[in-house]
């Protein structure tokens, strides 16, 4: 197991996803700031955070548990992206590309 969570590809990709989600949600309507914008951002942030926390716990079982939590958050972000696409907050191209990268 890696000594530093920053070396983990899952953490690195999670951080990239957070940036992408924050950029995309800047374009969401202002009335979504406490709704979908907040939900998708919190879910995205929890992905690399859970990877880092799990790696820091030291044990393989704990790490695996936190990776499952991170994976659940990834699916939550995917669902929010599909909702945003249906509401025309993001272009379908972004949603499809996002889903392909996270599959």
N, C-alpha and C positions, 0 to 999 in steps of 0.2 A: 504494500500500500504506500502511496506517495506520502512523504513527510509534510508537504505543504498543499493545502487545498487549491492554491492558485495554479498548481501544476496540472490539475485535473481538467481534462477536456470538457467534462460535463459542467464544471464551474465556469470555464471560459466561455462556452457557448451560452450558458445561462446569463452571463453578464452581457454578451452581445444581444441577447433577446431583450433584456431590460432596456438597453439603449433604443432598440428598434420600437418597442412598445411605447416608450416615453415620446419618441419622435412622432409616431402615428397618432397618439392620443392628444397631442397638442392641437390637432385639427378637429377634435370632437366638439360638439356644441357645448357652450358654457353650462347649460342646464344639466349636463351629464357629469359635472365635476364631482359630485358626491354619489353618483350612480356607477355607470359602466366604466368611466375613466378611472375612478378609484379602485373598482373591483379588478380590472385587468392589470393595473399597475401593481397592486398588492400581490396578486397571484404571480406575476412575473418576477417581482423582487424575491418572493419566497423560494423560487427555484434555486438560484445560486446560494442563497442564505442557508437553505436546508442541506445542500451539498457540503458547504463549508462546516456547518455545525456537526453533521454526521461524521465527517472526516476527523473533526477535532475530538470526537468522543473516544476514539482510540480502538474500539472493538469492532470486529467485522459485522456482528449482528446489529449493533446500533447504527453503523454506517449504512447497512442494507435497509434498515427501517427508514432512515432519513432520505435515502434515495427513492424509496417508494413514495414518501410524502412529496418529494420534489417532482416525481413523475405525475402524481395526482394534480399538482399545481400546474404542470405543463398542460395537462388535458383541460384544466379550467381556463387557462389562457387561450387555448384553441377554441373552446366554446365561446368565450367572449369575443374572439376575433370573428367568428362566424356570425354572431349577433351583430357586431359592428358593421359587417359587410351587408347583412340583411337590412339594417337601418340606413344604409348608404353613408356611413361615417368613414369608411375606407373603401377603396376600390376593390373589386373582386380579384383583380390581379394580385394585390397585396395579400389578401386572405388566402388565396390558393397557393401562392409562393410560400407563405408562412407555414401553411399546413404541410406542404411537401418537405420543408426543411425539418419539421419536428416529428415527422412520421417515424 
